[in-house]
Amino acid sequence: MVFASLEFLTLFLPLFLCTYAVGPAAWRNATLLIGSWLFYGWLSPRFLAVHVVLTITAWAGGLLIDALREKGKGRVRLLVMLIVLNTAVLCWYKYANIVAGTLIDVVNWHGAMPLDWQRVIMPAGLSFIVLQAISYLVDVHRRTVPVERSFIDYATYISMFGHSVAGPIIRYDWVRRELNQRYFNLQNFSLGARRFMVGMSMKVLVADTLSPVVDVAFSLPNPSFSDAWIGCLAYSLQLFFDFAGYSAMAIGLGLMLGFHFPENFDRPYLANSVQDFWRRWHLSLSSWLRDYLYISLGGNRHGIWKTYRNLFLIMAIAGLWHGGDSWNYLLWGSAHGIALCVNRAWNRSTLPPVPPVLSHGLTLLFVCLAWTLFRAPDFHSALNLYAGQFGLQGIALGDELSVTLRPVHGLAGLLGVMGIVAPLLRPYCEKQLGGFFLFTAALWPIAGFMLSFALIASRETVPFLYFQF
């Protein structure tokens, strides 16, 4: 069950909201917790068991850390043990398959008997739940947040179905006050519902519509220049509108219930440098990596070479965090780490600054080329796509992609581009169109949601891309 599905929209969400609304305010955390566990149980009872065990462990661990009031070795050892435990669970589910696959390839290459391996299935949202648990434990250790003594309140924070499956990564400090007192009223509900409808439109109208084009383009054995770039640009739009759409839906669901979650995207494709891109893309992950890894490694406080080392390591870890089915994710993160180092070195040198138009263009080109590595199923496929993008396998559009492309795909791409540049045009439109623009801005989410609902009812549900991460 995903947000963009009939089960969620017509069954789970209405029943949950009705129960949440009619129950006493004092019971709303328990109602949200039970609803979230039912949501996870719908996905898989086994995944729910893993989730509950991690929740109990982190809550009890926070209490034990707080009980050791002196910052001695025992407190630090306990924190390290809890971090290692959470990380080990994540690594098992996320990286066991790729490690086993690599060993099998090595064994087969040496001519030995192939190993029998049963794939480990990744629980939905595990990456986000683990990062939230680690941030809570570290913050309790640093005494930047008070320990949560109520298991229901802590479990509600870690389990909220709106954001825990695919982000944003919510820190305990951002919601701890609203866990105790929040406003479930018509204003918050209306604003949240509008944001949810906007996210639904982004996901269904743009991302899901472009999905078949991306699947075909990235499966071609010898993509041409046109094939490779259509697939790359389509995926760049699909990934952004899928993930940003999910984040908007999560923020909207939170606001409907009285929670105010921070934004997770800030027009990333309008960035003028790779550093600026990571100030705009997946903000909750970027800030988590900065505050809990980059600064802990020393940040930029111990010389320029250690700064470069830290930048590279953090981005390599970010790439590895994204997936365990291919080493491409590690290479993707490493590429961004190198780009950040080059960006920093250029800015600190005596070289002239890059003109804004060229800077925007180069940043977007690098990001799109890196997405090719991110999306390709393996390194060989990525090299094949790069060969196509650099014109080494012909120019013309291939038959497979030509058969797949429809006018609706072009319309979805145009809608995506308009959505990216719309914030730049908003002041001009408000000035020129006035009340008509405001009326249209208020009306389009409803129309977009109705069209999205019709499409969901007429075609197979497309899972969110970040469910796999």
Buried (B, 14 or more C-beta within 10 A) or exposed (E): BBBBBEEBBEEBBEEBBEBBEEEEEEEBBBBBBBBBBBBBBBBBEEBBEBBBEBBEBBBEBBBBBBEBEEEEEEBEEBBEEBBEBBEEBBBBBBBBBBEBBEEBEEEEEEEEEEEEEEEBEBBBBBBBBBBBBBBBBBBBBEEEBEBBEEBBBBBBBBBBBBBBBBBBBBBBEBBBEBBEEBEBEEEBBEBBBBBBBBBBBBBBBBBBBBBBBBBBBBEBEEBBBBBBBBBBBBBBBBBBBBBBBBBBBBBBBBBBBBBBBBEBBBBBBBBBBBBBBBBBBBBBBBBBBBBBBBEEBEBBEEEEEBBBBBBBBBBBBBBBBBBBBBBBBBBBBBBBBBBBBBBBEEEEEEEEEBEEEEBBEBBBEBBBBBBBBBBBEEEEBBEBBBBBBEEEBBEEBBEBBEEBBEEEBEEBBEBBBEBBEEEEEEEEBEEEEEEEBEEEBEEEBEEBBEBBBEBBEEEEBBBBBBBBB
